[in-house]
Amino acid sequence: METYFDSLCETLDCDEYAFNMPLLERIRIMSLERGTPASYIVSGSDLTNVHTEFSDCNIIVLPMFGINADAIGAVDSECNADIKPRPDGARVSCLMLADDTVALTSIAPHWADTGYDDEFHILWLFDDEALLSSHHVNDDLRDELHVASAIAEDHNPLTQEEVHAWQNVAAQAEYVGIFDCINLCES
């Protein structure tokens, strides 16, 4: 367990005993019970029992159980916006993270209370380690998100042929799609 939190402890400037293990275990259990990937919004102050630089903000937690950190791109790489399909063919505006290997619903930073010209933080929980990345929302990313959202919402409802086409795209996806967001800040 000590090596699992090494880089996270260094980033947060705390030791492994500071983590709210019941919260992390709750997220692990919820993610395994769901069967489909989801993001979880937690208060930074709930993550540890000590004050850190992230205590005053919300954090997006991405349980990536079943894979190791080196199975995806660099978690701190730049992100961009795109439209990706859910398995049912519905189009979703997403942030492409980790060198475009992870598609996260663009609603997650909004639910984490990310404001204009702000940052959002992601806690990645892999099988082999936990990592924290921070991403800045600048004008370019904001514009990309507006365009992606407009395109994803355009021309709804889709025809059956369009739904089948998007389902085929989803079935061939070479990225991890995280399209659901669960807010744990109020529970």
C-alpha positions, 0 to 999 in steps of 0.5 A: 500500500505504501508504494501505491500512494507514493506519487500522490503523497508527494503531490499532496505533501502528506503521508499515506495515513492521511487518506480517507480510506473509507471514501476511497473504498466506497468509490472502489466498491461503487465502481465495481458494482456499476460495471461501467466506468464513472467519474466521482466528484469528491471534496478535496477536504474529504479526501484527506484528514489533513489540509492540502493545497487541494482541500478547498476544491473538488476533485474528479476521481477516475477509478481505473481498476483493471488496468495499470497506469502505463496502459494509458497515456500520460495523465498530465498530458494536455486535454482537448474536446471531442464527441464520443459515443456511448455504447447505446449510440448517444453522442457525448461531449468529452474531454480527451485525456491521457494522450487521447486514451480516456474520454471523460464526459465534459460535464465532470469539470462543471460538476466539480465547480470548475470556473472560468480560467480555472483548473480541475483536478483528477485523482486517477486510481489504477491497479498499481498506483494513484496519481493526481493531474491538474488541467487548466481550462483556458479560452481555447479549451472552452471554445472546443468544449462549446463546439463539441457540446453543440455538435453532440446536441445537434440533430437530436433525435438521431435516426436508427441508421445514425444510432447504429453507426454511432454504436459501431464507432463505440464498439470499436473504441480504442479509449476508455469512455467515462460518460457518467458522473456521480457527485459524492460531495453532498452525501 
